[in-house]
């Protein structure tokens, strides 16, 4: 199966009618100016020459609220990108936007220019959390926009943030469960990162915003990965992408260059613990088999899982078995 790719083009902050408490799009995207239509064409031309499977690649407008930017400018960008969609070219266009800037008119425009997927920055499905973080929309706006997007035949993506001001681990899980009910095709999970110059940074430095322990956030996001996986929803991102700008401007929060790997390691640690408990294993050597692509996850980030169990007197050997159907299988105990 050929991996899906994006040609990412950032439109930083220009379309956002609000500056959310946590937001500094210039830092997150690393982009300092909005692209012109000609620049979009240049990026697409270069990518089309380099990518082996353009039929599995979308042009993606990220960074701001795409459907909230001035309409003429939005159409210019779409016109430029649409020239590179079709047979022998890219398979479509993906945009990221706010749930309160979706209506039937804008969806017709997006469809006309070859947009195939729309991602909504839901962030939370708790109105108190949305208000506290100055989002400017409600959870109901997310529900309504999601319905319109799916009804119009687009792929729906929802983005959620964990650890926001006024949220709890429990309310974050409730947000994820409400997202499952909306049945998106994809989800992105962004644990909160506190950036310099934001209102959230001010709240943190004043002591009004207190973060949960990092380890608790990893465990929560591991649960979210399992929840979405069990409901057939593909998680295309877990953790803010690695960036020198984020590392430079970060004040606090849940940032790690391998955050998803930490979460996937936690998922497999829990699966292994369940197998050990079911088989009444509390010591000795154990041989477990997993599919090849999951061997590093089972061993844990930097062998964290094998070290964790070794401290309990359980020495785990992980072997490859691509024929198995289970995620983890006990082969032998010694």
BELFENLIN-V98158 format. One record per backbone hydrogen bond with DSSP energy under -0.5 kcal/mol. CO is the residue of the C=O (numbers start at 1). NH is the residue of the N-H. Records with the same first field share a line. If there is no record, write none. Layout:
BEGIN
CO: NH  NH
END
This chain:
BEGIN
5: 58
6: 8
7: 60
9: 62
10: 35
12: 14
13: 16
15: 17
18: 20
20: 23
21: 200
24: 27  28
25: 29
26: 30
36: 40
37: 41
38: 42
39: 43
40: 44
41: 45
42: 46
43: 47
44: 48
45: 49
46: 50
47: 50  51
53: 56
54: 57  91
56: 5
57: 91  92
58: 7  60
59: 61  94
60: 9  62
61: 96
62: 11
63: 13
64: 66
65: 68  69
66: 69
70: 74
71: 75
72: 76
73: 77
74: 78
75: 79
76: 80
77: 81
78: 82
79: 83
81: 84
82: 85
84: 90
86: 89
90: 86
92: 59
93: 116  117
94: 61
95: 119
96: 66
97: 121
98: 101
99: 102
103: 107
104: 108
105: 109
106: 110
107: 111
108: 112
109: 113
110: 115
111: 114
114: 93
116: 155
117: 95
118: 157
119: 97
120: 122  159
122: 124
123: 161
125: 127
126: 130
127: 131
128: 132
129: 133
130: 135
131: 134
133: 21
138: 142
139: 143
140: 144
141: 145
142: 146
143: 147
144: 148
145: 149
146: 150
147: 151
148: 152
149: 154
150: 153
155: 118
156: 185  186
157: 120
158: 188
159: 122  123
160: 190
162: 192
164: 167
168: 172
169: 173
170: 174
171: 175
172: 176
173: 177
174: 178
175: 179
176: 180
177: 181
178: 182
179: 182  183  184
180: 183
185: 234
186: 158
187: 236  237
188: 160  190
189: 191  239
190: 162
192: 254
193: 195
194: 251  252
195: 198
198: 202
199: 203
200: 204
201: 205
202: 206
203: 207  208  209
204: 207
208: 210
213: 217
214: 218
215: 219
216: 220
217: 221
218: 222
219: 223
220: 224
221: 225
222: 226
223: 227
224: 228
225: 229
226: 230
227: 231
228: 233
229: 232
232: 234
234: 187  236
237: 189
243: 247
244: 248
245: 249
246: 250
249: 196
252: 194
253: 255
256: 259
258: 262
259: 263
260: 264
261: 265
262: 266
263: 267
264: 268
265: 269
266: 270
267: 271
268: 272
269: 273
270: 274
271: 275
272: 276
273: 277
274: 278
275: 279
276: 281
277: 280
280: 282
284: 315
285: 334
286: 288  317
287: 331  332
288: 319
289: 329
290: 321
291: 294
292: 295
294: 298
295: 299
296: 300
299: 305  306
300: 303
301: 304
303: 307
304: 308
305: 309
306: 310
307: 311
309: 312  314
310: 313
313: 284  315
314: 316
315: 286
317: 288  319
319: 290
321: 324
329: 289  331
332: 287
END
